Amino acid sequence: MDSNAAGQPSDWLVLGADIGGTSTRILLAGYDGAPLRRGSAGGGNPVSHPDTAAAALAEALREAFAGIDPARVRAAVVGVAGGSALDQPEVRDAFDRVWSDIGLSCSPTYAPDLAVAFASGTADADGTVVIAGTGAVAGAVRDRHIVRTADGHGWLLGDDGSGYWLGREAARVTLGTLDADEPPGALASSVLHELGATRAADAVAKSDPNAARARVIHTLNTRAPVRLAELAPLVVAAAAAHDPEAERIVDEAARLLARTVARIRQPDEVTPIVLAGSLAREDSPVGAKLRTLVGERFQGPLLSASNGVGGAAWLALAEAEPSAATDEARTRLTAT
């Protein structure tokens, strides 16, 4: 692209942001799609972190803009999980204040995390995207916009097959083992250790068979519910060790995620299917089984999302100068 294409000087920048429950990430990139600077902070999801979301965004932006004039940014796309919270005036005002305080003159485009995940996996405009991480949701994409979703109902009402769901199933298996006064297997043992209930588990065979059970229930009920997702890696590890309960949970998670895809995708569609999130990766047992199930049922290329913040930056590039938003630029922006 010529440095003065569309009358723009060659020093203009675009900004991509990916705001999730566990992290807030910023990527600044040049007009040619070359990554320039990054910033990061803790979780900025306005639903799960209503009191600190704006502060996390401000922290990540300050890191990214150290030594860089924010006025150079011509377009910005912010991918945000729980984006409906931005409809609340107090939440939107807090985000707008952060934007203004940093010195950004362009107005951000807030996009669903599904949209930026899809863009990080393909340059195509239509298809299907699935995110399986702490939560789980699928979306139908048309002209790079999410036109329909399935699940994403949150930890209490849905997110079937998500990290939260895996963690809850791990806790239920552990409690079931203790209820039955059975020796804990690999999964239950790891959960007891993680929750600091190992010593209490030893008491099962001694004078107090309810000690470990009480410890598990108390610990989990006094934590934020979403922290059940912290037990998900234990399921993955136990499944790798061929623990039968863990393998059952992994199989069911993949089946539930495939069912969510089926709710929004027609069998004869041939557009790309982009899988995103830690549980949907190829090296995840859930992701491996999900790929098998989806590949058997649906047509179209099955792709992996690289990173949401790169997808957001590429969408911002498309806003600033559509001709610059090539697949080569997307590849550069989404490279890890």
ZADO-1210 file (C-alpha; in nm, 4 decimals, padded with zeros to 6 digits):
<atoms>
<atom x="00.0000" y="00.0000" z="00.0000" code="MET" pos="1"/>
<atom x="00.1306" y="00.3464" z="-00.0868" code="ASP" pos="2"/>
<atom x="00.2239" y="00.5521" z="00.2216" code="SER" pos="3"/>
<atom x="-00.0148" y="00.8274" z="00.1192" code="ASN" pos="4"/>
<atom x="-00.3017" y="00.6039" z="00.0072" code="ALA" pos="5"/>
<atom x="-00.6458" y="00.7578" z="00.0559" code="ALA" pos="6"/>
<atom x="-00.4775" y="01.0864" z="00.1517" code="GLY" pos="7"/>
<atom x="-00.3617" y="00.9438" z="00.4828" code="GLN" pos="8"/>
<atom x="-00.0062" y="01.0064" z="00.6099" code="PRO" pos="9"/>
<atom x="00.1988" y="00.6948" z="00.6642" code="SER" pos="10"/>
<atom x="00.2213" y="00.7375" z="01.0420" code="ASP" pos="11"/>
<atom x="-00.1446" y="00.6661" z="01.1210" code="TRP" pos="12"/>
<atom x="-00.2247" y="00.3723" z="01.3445" code="LEU" pos="13"/>
<atom x="-00.5118" y="00.1427" z="01.4285" code="VAL" pos="14"/>
<atom x="-00.6014" y="-00.0061" z="01.7638" code="LEU" pos="15"/>
<atom x="-00.7438" y="-00.3442" z="01.8487" code="GLY" pos="16"/>
<atom x="-00.8623" y="-00.4431" z="02.1946" code="ALA" pos="17"/>
<atom x="-00.9770" y="-00.7760" z="02.3335" code="ASP" pos="18"/>
<atom x="-01.1533" y="-00.7432" z="02.6683" code="ILE" pos="19"/>
<atom x="-01.2341" y="-01.0696" z="02.8420" code="GLY" pos="20"/>
<atom x="-01.2977" y="-01.2136" z="03.1834" code="GLY" pos="21"/>
<atom x="-00.9341" y="-01.2991" z="03.2556" code="THR" pos="22"/>
<atom x="-00.7376" y="-01.0412" z="03.0567" code="SER" pos="23"/>
<atom x="-00.7518" y="-00.7093" z="02.8718" code="THR" pos="24"/>
<atom x="-00.5217" y="-00.6806" z="02.5705" code="ARG" pos="25"/>
<atom x="-00.4395" y="-00.3890" z="02.3408" code="ILE" pos="26"/>
<atom x="-00.2583" y="-00.4002" z="02.0058" code="LEU" pos="27"/>
<atom x="-00.1427" y="-00.0953" z="01.8109" code="LEU" pos="28"/>
<atom x="-00.0581" y="-00.1507" z="01.4457" code="ALA" pos="29"/>
<atom x="00.0591" y="00.0514" z="01.1492" code="GLY" pos="30"/>
<atom x="-00.1227" y="00.1210" z="00.8254" code="TYR" pos="31"/>
<atom x="00.0572" y="-00.1778" z="00.6704" code="ASP" pos="32"/>
<atom x="-00.0749" y="-00.4205" z="00.9314" code="GLY" pos="33"/>
<atom x="00.2538" y="-00.4451" z="01.1182" code="ALA" pos="34"/>
<atom x="00.2135" y="-00.4807" z="01.4966" code="PRO" pos="35"/>
<atom x="00.3712" y="-00.1882" z="01.6809" code="LEU" pos="36"/>
<atom x="00.2964" y="-00.1930" z="02.0539" code="ARG" pos="37"/>
<atom x="00.0971" y="-00.4007" z="02.3006" code="ARG" pos="38"/>
<atom x="-00.0556" y="-00.3468" z="02.6411" code="GLY" pos="39"/>
<atom x="-00.2220" y="-00.5814" z="02.8863" code="SER" pos="40"/>
<atom x="-00.4039" y="-00.5839" z="03.2180" code="ALA" pos="41"/>
<atom x="-00.6381" y="-00.8035" z="03.4188" code="GLY" pos="42"/>
<atom x="-00.9928" y="-00.9013" z="03.3322" code="GLY" pos="43"/>
<atom x="-01.2031" y="-00.6187" z="03.1899" code="GLY" pos="44"/>
<atom x="-01.5331" y="-00.7928" z="03.1213" code="ASN" pos="45"/>
<atom x="-01.7915" y="-00.5384" z="03.2444" code="PRO" pos="46"/>
<atom x="-02.0244" y="-00.8212" z="03.3505" code="VAL" pos="47"/>
<atom x="-01.7836" y="-01.0236" z="03.5640" code="SER" pos="48"/>
<atom x="-01.5738" y="-00.7218" z="03.6705" code="HIS" pos="49"/>
<atom x="-01.8218" y="-00.4316" z="03.6904" code="PRO" pos="50"/>
<atom x="-01.6151" y="-00.2301" z="03.9377" code="ASP" pos="51"/>
<atom x="-01.2731" y="-00.2702" z="03.7767" code="THR" pos="52"/>
<atom x="-01.3373" y="-00.3160" z="03.4040" code="ALA" pos="53"/>
<atom x="-01.2719" y="00.0472" z="03.3098" code="ALA" pos="54"/>
<atom x="-00.9563" y="00.0574" z="03.5227" code="ALA" pos="55"/>
<atom x="-00.8219" y="-00.2534" z="03.3478" code="ALA" pos="56"/>
<atom x="-00.8829" y="-00.0939" z="03.0083" code="LEU" pos="57"/>
<atom x="-00.7044" y="00.2237" z="03.1195" code="ALA" pos="58"/>
<atom x="-00.4041" y="00.0275" z="03.2465" code="GLU" pos="59"/>
<atom x="-00.3664" y="-00.1683" z="02.9212" code="ALA" pos="60"/>
<atom x="-00.4041" y="00.1471" z="02.7105" code="LEU" pos="61"/>
<atom x="-00.1416" y="00.3376" z="02.9115" code="ARG" pos="62"/>
<atom x="00.1068" y="00.0559" z="02.8602" code="GLU" pos="63"/>
<atom x="00.0419" y="00.0408" z="02.4861" code="ALA" pos="64"/>
<atom x="00.0681" y="00.4187" z="02.4370" code="PHE" pos="65"/>
<atom x="00.3884" y="00.4756" z="02.6323" code="ALA" pos="66"/>
<atom x="00.5818" y="00.7179" z="02.4107" code="GLY" pos="67"/>
<atom x="00.3181" y="00.7158" z="02.1338" code="ILE" pos="68"/>
<atom x="00.0777" y="00.9982" z="02.0461" code="ASP" pos="69"/>
<atom x="-00.2817" y="00.8631" z="02.0762" code="PRO" pos="70"/>
<atom x="-00.3916" y="01.1165" z="01.8112" code="ALA" pos="71"/>
<atom x="-00.2254" y="00.8946" z="01.5496" code="ARG" pos="72"/>
<atom x="-00.5011" y="00.6331" z="01.5897" code="VAL" pos="73"/>
<atom x="-00.7529" y="00.6600" z="01.3055" code="ARG" pos="74"/>
<atom x="-00.9756" y="00.3622" z="01.3921" code="ALA" pos="75"/>
<atom x="-01.0276" y="00.1341" z="01.6886" code="ALA" pos="76"/>
<atom x="-01.2242" y="-00.1865" z="01.7370" code="VAL" pos="77"/>
<atom x="-01.2830" y="-00.3166" z="02.0882" code="VAL" pos="78"/>
<atom x="-01.3925" y="-00.6772" z="02.1181" code="GLY" pos="79"/>
<atom x="-01.5696" y="-00.7274" z="02.4476" code="VAL" pos="80"/>
<atom x="-01.7315" y="-01.0255" z="02.6143" code="ALA" pos="81"/>
<atom x="-02.0478" y="-00.9270" z="02.7943" code="GLY" pos="82"/>
<atom x="-02.0895" y="-00.6319" z="02.5612" code="GLY" pos="83"/>
<atom x="-02.4535" y="-00.5860" z="02.6600" code="SER" pos="84"/>
<atom x="-02.3277" y="-00.4297" z="02.9834" code="ALA" pos="85"/>
<atom x="-02.2123" y="-00.1332" z="02.7748" code="LEU" pos="86"/>
<atom x="-02.5799" y="-00.0474" z="02.7253" code="ASP" pos="87"/>
<atom x="-02.5857" y="00.0578" z="03.0901" code="GLN" pos="88"/>
<atom x="-02.5115" y="00.4335" z="03.1024" code="PRO" pos="89"/>
<atom x="-02.2779" y="00.4121" z="03.4008" code="GLU" pos="90"/>
<atom x="-02.0670" y="00.1402" z="03.2384" code="VAL" pos="91"/>
<atom x="-02.0525" y="00.3138" z="02.9004" code="ARG" pos="92"/>
<atom x="-01.9678" y="00.6468" z="03.0640" code="ASP" pos="93"/>
<atom x="-01.6778" y="00.4869" z="03.2539" code="ALA" pos="94"/>
<atom x="-01.5381" y="00.3390" z="02.9315" code="PHE" pos="95"/>
<atom x="-01.5832" y="00.6696" z="02.7474" code="ASP" pos="96"/>
<atom x="-01.3955" y="00.8557" z="03.0212" code="ARG" pos="97"/>
<atom x="-01.1027" y="00.6178" z="02.9892" code="VAL" pos="98"/>
<atom x="-01.0972" y="00.6729" z="02.6133" code="TRP" pos="99"/>
<atom x="-01.0999" y="01.0494" z="02.6537" code="SER" pos="100"/>
<atom x="-00.8421" y="01.0572" z="02.9334" code="ASP" pos="101"/>
<atom x="-00.5945" y="00.8599" z="02.7231" code="ILE" pos="102"/>
<atom x="-00.6270" y="01.1214" z="02.4490" code="GLY" pos="103"/>
<atom x="-00.7830" y="00.9132" z="02.1736" code="LEU" pos="104"/>
<atom x="-00.9790" y="01.1276" z="01.9307" code="SER" pos="105"/>
<atom x="-01.1490" y="00.8513" z="01.7293" code="CYS" pos="106"/>
<atom x="-01.4620" y="00.6838" z="01.8597" code="SER" pos="107"/>
<atom x="-01.4191" y="00.3112" z="01.9275" code="PRO" pos="108"/>
<atom x="-01.6332" y="00.0500" z="01.7620" code="THR" pos="109"/>
<atom x="-01.7436" y="-00.2026" z="02.0235" code="TYR" pos="110"/>
<atom x="-01.7763" y="-00.5492" z="01.8724" code="ALA" pos="111"/>
<atom x="-01.8788" y="-00.8838" z="02.0229" code="PRO" pos="112"/>
<atom x="-01.5890" y="-01.1094" z="02.1170" code="ASP" pos="113"/>
<atom x="-01.7322" y="-01.3564" z="01.8655" code="LEU" pos="114"/>
<atom x="-01.6745" y="-01.1096" z="01.5807" code="ALA" pos="115"/>
<atom x="-01.3099" y="-01.0467" z="01.6639" code="VAL" pos="116"/>
<atom x="-01.2489" y="-01.4183" z="01.7216" code="ALA" pos="117"/>
<atom x="-01.3895" y="-01.4962" z="01.3765" code="PHE" pos="118"/>
<atom x="-01.1726" y="-01.2271" z="01.2169" code="ALA" pos="119"/>
<atom x="-00.8646" y="-01.3702" z="01.3864" code="SER" pos="120"/>
<atom x="-00.9281" y="-01.7046" z="01.2187" code="GLY" pos="121"/>
<atom x="-01.0249" y="-01.6062" z="00.8651" code="THR" pos="122"/>
<atom x="-01.0517" y="-01.3114" z="00.6272" code="ALA" pos="123"/>
<atom x="-01.3846" y="-01.4451" z="00.4973" code="ASP" pos="124"/>
<atom x="-01.6918" y="-01.2359" z="00.5725" code="ALA" pos="125"/>
<atom x="-01.9370" y="-01.5222" z="00.6442" code="ASP" pos="126"/>
<atom x="-01.9217" y="-01.8336" z="00.8579" code="GLY" pos="127"/>
<atom x="-01.9573" y="-01.9742" z="01.2061" code="THR" pos="128"/>
<atom x="-01.7509" y="-01.9060" z="01.5160" code="VAL" pos="129"/>
<atom x="-01.7318" y="-02.0889" z="01.8484" code="VAL" pos="130"/>
<atom x="-01.5617" y="-01.9667" z="02.1649" code="ILE" pos="131"/>
<atom x="-01.4961" y="-02.2267" z="02.4339" code="ALA" pos="132"/>
<atom x="-01.3004" y="-02.0833" z="02.7226" code="GLY" pos="133"/>
<atom x="-01.4264" y="-01.9802" z="03.0641" code="THR" pos="134"/>
<atom x="-01.7656" y="-01.9492" z="02.8954" code="GLY" pos="135"/>
<atom x="-01.9028" y="-02.0971" z="02.5744" code="ALA" pos="136"/>
<atom x="-02.0930" y="-01.9367" z="02.2883" code="VAL" pos="137"/>
<atom x="-02.1363" y="-01.9779" z="01.9125" code="ALA" pos="138"/>
<atom x="-02.2277" y="-01.7211" z="01.6499" code="GLY" pos="139"/>
<atom x="-02.3386" y="-01.7026" z="01.2885" code="ALA" pos="140"/>
<atom x="-02.1367" y="-01.4423" z="01.0955" code="VAL" pos="141"/>
<atom x="-02.2637" y="-01.2517" z="00.7942" code="ARG" pos="142"/>
<atom x="-02.0612" y="-00.9691" z="00.6398" code="ASP" pos="143"/>
<atom x="-01.8354" y="-00.9807" z="00.9492" code="ARG" pos="144"/>
<atom x="-02.1289" y="-00.9124" z="01.1798" code="HIS" pos="145"/>
<atom x="-02.2794" y="-01.1540" z="01.4316" code="ILE" pos="146"/>
<atom x="-02.6373" y="-01.2096" z="01.3215" code="VAL" pos="147"/>
<atom x="-02.7319" y="-01.4917" z="01.5573" code="ARG" pos="148"/>
<atom x="-02.5906" y="-01.6567" z="01.8681" code="THR" pos="149"/>
<atom x="-02.6410" y="-01.9768" z="02.0639" code="ALA" pos="150"/>
<atom x="-02.5641" y="-02.0267" z="02.4326" code="ASP" pos="151"/>
<atom x="-02.3381" y="-01.7708" z="02.5974" code="GLY" pos="152"/>
<atom x="-02.6051" y="-01.7676" z="02.8674" code="HIS" pos="153"/>
<atom x="-02.3571" y="-01.7368" z="03.1527" code="GLY" pos="154"/>
<atom x="-02.2402" y="-01.9726" z="03.4234" code="TRP" pos="155"/>
<atom x="-02.5811" y="-02.0062" z="03.5905" code="LEU" pos="156"/>
<atom x="-02.7991" y="-02.0709" z="03.2855" code="LEU" pos="157"/>
<atom x="-02.5714" y="-02.2244" z="03.0236" code="GLY" pos="158"/>
<atom x="-02.2194" y="-02.2030" z="02.8803" code="ASP" pos="159"/>
<atom x="-02.2405" y="-02.5791" z="02.8237" code="ASP" pos="160"/>
<atom x="-01.9016" y="-02.7388" z="02.7621" code="GLY" pos="161"/>
<atom x="-01.7125" y="-02.4348" z="02.8909" code="SER" pos="162"/>
<atom x="-01.4347" y="-02.4127" z="03.1457" code="GLY" pos="163"/>
<atom x="-01.6946" y="-02.3258" z="03.4055" code="TYR" pos="164"/>
<atom x="-01.8981" y="-02.6316" z="03.3080" code="TRP" pos="165"/>
<atom x="-01.5923" y="-02.8590" z="03.3272" code="LEU" pos="166"/>
<atom x="-01.5039" y="-02.7211" z="03.6692" code="GLY" pos="167"/>
<atom x="-01.8533" y="-02.7747" z="03.8025" code="ARG" pos="168"/>
<atom x="-01.8566" y="-03.1331" z="03.6740" code="GLU" pos="169"/>
<atom x="-01.5172" y="-03.1954" z="03.8379" code="ALA" pos="170"/>
<atom x="-01.6548" y="-03.0707" z="04.1694" code="ALA" pos="171"/>
<atom x="-01.9644" y="-03.2886" z="04.1359" code="ARG" pos="172"/>
<atom x="-01.7564" y="-03.5963" z="04.0615" code="VAL" pos="173"/>
<atom x="-01.5430" y="-03.5255" z="04.3668" code="THR" pos="174"/>
<atom x="-01.8419" y="-03.4806" z="04.5933" code="LEU" pos="175"/>
<atom x="-02.0034" y="-03.7940" z="04.4531" code="GLY" pos="176"/>
<atom x="-01.6891" y="-03.9921" z="04.5326" code="THR" pos="177"/>
<atom x="-01.6876" y="-03.8609" z="04.8884" code="LEU" pos="178"/>
<atom x="-02.0600" y="-03.9246" z="04.9321" code="ASP" pos="179"/>
<atom x="-02.0068" y="-04.2874" z="04.8291" code="ALA" pos="180"/>
<atom x="-01.7040" y="-04.3201" z="05.0602" code="ASP" pos="181"/>
<atom x="-01.4961" y="-04.4402" z="04.7643" code="GLU" pos="182"/>
<atom x="-01.1213" y="-04.3903" z="04.7120" code="PRO" pos="183"/>
<atom x="-01.0742" y="-04.0749" z="04.5013" code="PRO" pos="184"/>
<atom x="-00.9446" y="-04.1275" z="04.1496" code="GLY" pos="185"/>
<atom x="-00.7017" y="-03.9030" z="03.9650" code="ALA" pos="186"/>
<atom x="-00.9571" y="-03.6279" z="03.9022" code="LEU" pos="187"/>
<atom x="-01.1092" y="-03.6231" z="04.2510" code="ALA" pos="188"/>
<atom x="-00.7638" y="-03.6361" z="04.4110" code="SER" pos="189"/>
<atom x="-00.6453" y="-03.3362" z="04.2109" code="SER" pos="190"/>
<atom x="-00.9588" y="-03.1388" z="04.2992" code="VAL" pos="191"/>
<atom x="-00.9145" y="-03.2159" z="04.6698" code="LEU" pos="192"/>
<atom x="-00.5524" y="-03.1045" z="04.6497" code="HIS" pos="193"/>
<atom x="-00.6411" y="-02.7856" z="04.4620" code="GLU" pos="194"/>
<atom x="-00.9038" y="-02.6940" z="04.7196" code="LEU" pos="195"/>
<atom x="-00.6775" y="-02.7664" z="05.0143" code="GLY" pos="196"/>
<atom x="-00.8896" y="-03.0600" z="05.1183" code="ALA" pos="197"/>
<atom x="-00.6267" y="-03.3330" z="05.0965" code="THR" pos="198"/>
<atom x="-00.5811" y="-03.3568" z="05.4725" code="ARG" pos="199"/>
<atom x="-00.9543" y="-03.3585" z="05.5161" code="ALA" pos="200"/>
<atom x="-00.9735" y="-03.6413" z="05.2643" code="ALA" pos="201"/>
<atom x="-00.7397" y="-03.8448" z="05.4821" code="ASP" pos="202"/>
<atom x="-00.9978" y="-03.8117" z="05.7573" code="ALA" pos="203"/>
<atom x="-01.2470" y="-04.0031" z="05.5449" code="VAL" pos="204"/>
<atom x="-01.0698" y="-04.3213" z="05.6394" code="ALA" pos="205"/>
<atom x="-01.0414" y="-04.2154" z="06.0036" code="LYS" pos="206"/>
<atom x="-01.2817" y="-04.0433" z="06.2400" code="SER" pos="207"/>
<atom x="-01.4590" y="-03.7816" z="06.0274" code="ASP" pos="208"/>
<atom x="-01.5839" y="-03.9018" z="05.6876" code="PRO" pos="209"/>
<atom x="-01.7530" y="-03.5651" z="05.6237" code="ASN" pos="210"/>
<atom x="-01.4446" y="-03.3444" z="05.6639" code="ALA" pos="211"/>
<atom x="-01.3341" y="-03.3432" z="05.2998" code="ALA" pos="212"/>
<atom x="-01.6899" y="-03.3093" z="05.1738" code="ARG" pos="213"/>
<atom x="-01.7512" y="-03.0083" z="05.3992" code="ALA" pos="214"/>
<atom x="-01.4237" y="-02.8476" z="05.2909" code="ARG" pos="215"/>
<atom x="-01.5059" y="-02.8795" z="04.9198" code="VAL" pos="216"/>
<atom x="-01.8587" y="-02.7423" z="04.9620" code="ILE" pos="217"/>
<atom x="-01.7488" y="-02.4539" z="05.1826" code="HIS" pos="218"/>
<atom x="-01.4559" y="-02.3518" z="04.9616" code="THR" pos="219"/>
<atom x="-01.6540" y="-02.3493" z="04.6387" code="LEU" pos="220"/>
<atom x="-01.9594" y="-02.1798" z="04.7852" code="ASN" pos="221"/>
<atom x="-01.7543" y="-01.8947" z="04.9297" code="THR" pos="222"/>
<atom x="-01.5751" y="-01.8231" z="04.6011" code="ARG" pos="223"/>
<atom x="-01.7129" y="-01.6323" z="04.3053" code="ALA" pos="224"/>
<atom x="-01.9009" y="-01.8961" z="04.1002" code="PRO" pos="225"/>
<atom x="-01.6973" y="-01.8283" z="03.7863" code="VAL" pos="226"/>
<atom x="-01.3883" y="-01.9531" z="03.9725" code="ARG" pos="227"/>
<atom x="-01.5133" y="-02.3051" z="03.9140" code="LEU" pos="228"/>
<atom x="-01.3408" y="-02.2639" z="03.5769" code="ALA" pos="229"/>
<atom x="-01.0089" y="-02.2859" z="03.7629" code="GLU" pos="230"/>
<atom x="-01.0768" y="-02.6587" z="03.8019" code="LEU" pos="231"/>
<atom x="-01.1057" y="-02.7128" z="03.4249" code="ALA" pos="232"/>
<atom x="-00.7290" y="-02.7733" z="03.3730" code="PRO" pos="233"/>
<atom x="-00.7530" y="-03.0542" z="03.6290" code="LEU" pos="234"/>
<atom x="-01.0108" y="-03.2277" z="03.4114" code="VAL" pos="235"/>
<atom x="-00.7874" y="-03.1937" z="03.1054" code="VAL" pos="236"/>
<atom x="-00.4851" y="-03.3316" z="03.2929" code="ALA" pos="237"/>
<atom x="-00.6812" y="-03.6204" z="03.4424" code="ALA" pos="238"/>
<atom x="-00.8250" y="-03.7077" z="03.1012" code="ALA" pos="239"/>
<atom x="-00.4705" y="-03.7228" z="02.9630" code="ALA" pos="240"/>
<atom x="-00.3958" y="-03.9709" z="03.2424" code="ALA" pos="241"/>
<atom x="-00.7028" y="-04.1749" z="03.1322" code="HIS" pos="242"/>
<atom x="-00.9108" y="-04.1095" z="03.4412" code="ASP" pos="243"/>
<atom x="-01.2516" y="-04.2471" z="03.3332" code="PRO" pos="244"/>
<atom x="-01.4556" y="-03.9704" z="03.4971" code="GLU" pos="245"/>
<atom x="-01.2406" y="-03.7015" z="03.3376" code="ALA" pos="246"/>
<atom x="-01.2643" y="-03.8690" z="02.9972" code="GLU" pos="247"/>
<atom x="-01.6424" y="-03.8816" z="03.0332" code="ARG" pos="248"/>
<atom x="-01.6555" y="-03.5097" z="03.1163" code="ILE" pos="249"/>
<atom x="-01.4334" y="-03.4211" z="02.8190" code="VAL" pos="250"/>
<atom x="-01.6490" y="-03.6266" z="02.5816" code="ASP" pos="251"/>
<atom x="-01.9673" y="-03.4649" z="02.7109" code="GLU" pos="252"/>
<atom x="-01.8197" y="-03.1153" z="02.6853" code="ALA" pos="253"/>
<atom x="-01.7306" y="-03.1701" z="02.3198" code="ALA" pos="254"/>
<atom x="-02.0767" y="-03.3105" z="02.2503" code="ARG" pos="255"/>
<atom x="-02.2461" y="-03.0108" z="02.4117" code="LEU" pos="256"/>
<atom x="-02.0309" y="-02.7642" z="02.2176" code="LEU" pos="257"/>
<atom x="-02.1078" y="-02.9453" z="01.8905" code="ALA" pos="258"/>
<atom x="-02.4764" y="-02.9272" z="01.9779" code="ARG" pos="259"/>
<atom x="-02.4428" y="-02.5507" z="02.0233" code="THR" pos="260"/>
<atom x="-02.2878" y="-02.5242" z="01.6752" code="VAL" pos="261"/>
<atom x="-02.5766" y="-02.7246" z="01.5309" code="ALA" pos="262"/>
<atom x="-02.8252" y="-02.4721" z="01.6642" code="ARG" pos="263"/>
<atom x="-02.6955" y="-02.1958" z="01.4369" code="ILE" pos="264"/>
<atom x="-02.5402" y="-02.3705" z="01.1373" code="ARG" pos="265"/>
<atom x="-02.7125" y="-02.5455" z="00.8509" code="GLN" pos="266"/>
<atom x="-02.5681" y="-02.8837" z="00.7410" code="PRO" pos="267"/>
<atom x="-02.5219" y="-02.7632" z="00.3824" code="ASP" pos="268"/>
<atom x="-02.3229" y="-02.4484" z="00.4686" code="GLU" pos="269"/>
<atom x="-01.9692" y="-02.4462" z="00.3290" code="VAL" pos="270"/>
<atom x="-01.8380" y="-02.1308" z="00.4959" code="THR" pos="271"/>
<atom x="-01.5499" y="-02.1489" z="00.7475" code="PRO" pos="272"/>
<atom x="-01.5980" y="-02.2644" z="01.1053" code="ILE" pos="273"/>
<atom x="-01.3596" y="-02.0848" z="01.3412" code="VAL" pos="274"/>
<atom x="-01.2866" y="-02.2351" z="01.6825" code="LEU" pos="275"/>
<atom x="-01.1525" y="-02.0058" z="01.9539" code="ALA" pos="276"/>
<atom x="-01.0738" y="-02.0252" z="02.3234" code="GLY" pos="277"/>
<atom x="-00.8434" y="-02.2378" z="02.5357" code="SER" pos="278"/>
<atom x="-01.0706" y="-02.5434" z="02.5367" code="LEU" pos="279"/>
<atom x="-01.1163" y="-02.5369" z="02.1588" code="ALA" pos="280"/>
<atom x="-00.7459" y="-02.5491" z="02.0753" code="ARG" pos="281"/>
<atom x="-00.6158" y="-02.8441" z="01.8779" code="GLU" pos="282"/>
<atom x="-00.3957" y="-02.9527" z="02.1682" code="ASP" pos="283"/>
<atom x="-00.6919" y="-02.9624" z="02.4072" code="SER" pos="284"/>
<atom x="-00.8719" y="-03.2977" z="02.4419" code="PRO" pos="285"/>
<atom x="-01.2014" y="-03.1109" z="02.4284" code="VAL" pos="286"/>
<atom x="-01.0903" y="-02.9264" z="02.1154" code="GLY" pos="287"/>
<atom x="-00.9687" y="-03.2452" z="01.9480" code="ALA" pos="288"/>
<atom x="-01.2996" y="-03.4221" z="02.0070" code="LYS" pos="289"/>
<atom x="-01.4974" y="-03.1128" z="01.9085" code="LEU" pos="290"/>
<atom x="-01.3126" y="-03.0986" z="01.5776" code="ARG" pos="291"/>
<atom x="-01.3976" y="-03.4601" z="01.5089" code="THR" pos="292"/>
<atom x="-01.7669" y="-03.4120" z="01.5876" code="LEU" pos="293"/>
<atom x="-01.8007" y="-03.0887" z="01.3916" code="VAL" pos="294"/>
<atom x="-01.6018" y="-03.2241" z="01.0970" code="GLY" pos="295"/>
<atom x="-01.8277" y="-03.5297" z="01.0742" code="GLU" pos="296"/>
<atom x="-02.1463" y="-03.3236" z="01.0751" code="ARG" pos="297"/>
<atom x="-02.0671" y="-03.0052" z="00.8838" code="PHE" pos="298"/>
<atom x="-01.8995" y="-02.8961" z="00.5634" code="GLN" pos="299"/>
<atom x="-01.6578" y="-02.6065" z="00.5279" code="GLY" pos="300"/>
<atom x="-01.2989" y="-02.5525" z="00.6440" code="PRO" pos="301"/>
<atom x="-01.2366" y="-02.5915" z="01.0164" code="LEU" pos="302"/>
<atom x="-01.0025" y="-02.3155" z="01.1353" code="LEU" pos="303"/>
<atom x="-00.8427" y="-02.2060" z="01.4617" code="SER" pos="304"/>
<atom x="-00.8537" y="-01.8495" z="01.5905" code="ALA" pos="305"/>
<atom x="-00.5089" y="-01.7152" z="01.6653" code="SER" pos="306"/>
<atom x="-00.5858" y="-01.4303" z="01.9041" code="ASN" pos="307"/>
<atom x="-00.8793" y="-01.1983" z="01.9431" code="GLY" pos="308"/>
<atom x="-00.6802" y="-00.8785" z="01.9798" code="VAL" pos="309"/>
<atom x="-00.5200" y="-00.9352" z="01.6392" code="GLY" pos="310"/>
<atom x="-00.8633" y="-00.9892" z="01.4873" code="GLY" pos="311"/>
<atom x="-00.9839" y="-00.6645" z="01.6444" code="ALA" pos="312"/>
<atom x="-00.6852" y="-00.4742" z="01.5043" code="ALA" pos="313"/>
<atom x="-00.7512" y="-00.6184" z="01.1584" code="TRP" pos="314"/>
<atom x="-01.1166" y="-00.5081" z="01.1752" code="LEU" pos="315"/>
<atom x="-00.9947" y="-00.1616" z="01.2751" code="ALA" pos="316"/>
<atom x="-00.7626" y="-00.1634" z="00.9753" code="LEU" pos="317"/>
<atom x="-01.0621" y="-00.2458" z="00.7552" code="ALA" pos="318"/>
<atom x="-01.2430" y="00.0573" z="00.8990" code="GLU" pos="319"/>
<atom x="-00.9480" y="00.2909" z="00.8459" code="ALA" pos="320"/>
<atom x="-00.8529" y="00.1756" z="00.4967" code="GLU" pos="321"/>
<atom x="-01.0403" y="-00.1263" z="00.3534" code="PRO" pos="322"/>
<atom x="-00.7768" y="-00.1925" z="00.0879" code="SER" pos="323"/>
<atom x="-00.5157" y="-00.2412" z="00.3604" code="ALA" pos="324"/>
<atom x="-00.7106" y="-00.5199" z="00.5312" code="ALA" pos="325"/>
<atom x="-00.5557" y="-00.8027" z="00.3338" code="THR" pos="326"/>
<atom x="-00.5250" y="-01.1614" z="00.4504" code="ASP" pos="327"/>
<atom x="-00.1496" y="-01.1055" z="00.4737" code="GLU" pos="328"/>
<atom x="-00.2087" y="-00.8174" z="00.7160" code="ALA" pos="329"/>
<atom x="-00.4465" y="-01.0344" z="00.9188" code="ARG" pos="330"/>
<atom x="-00.1828" y="-01.3060" z="00.9396" code="THR" pos="331"/>
<atom x="00.0745" y="-01.0584" z="01.0695" code="ARG" pos="332"/>
<atom x="-00.1632" y="-00.9141" z="01.3258" code="LEU" pos="333"/>
<atom x="-00.2812" y="-01.2485" z="01.4595" code="THR" pos="334"/>
<atom x="00.0609" y="-01.4133" z="01.4808" code="ALA" pos="335"/>
<atom x="00.1351" y="-01.5046" z="01.8416" code="THR" pos="336"/>
</atoms>
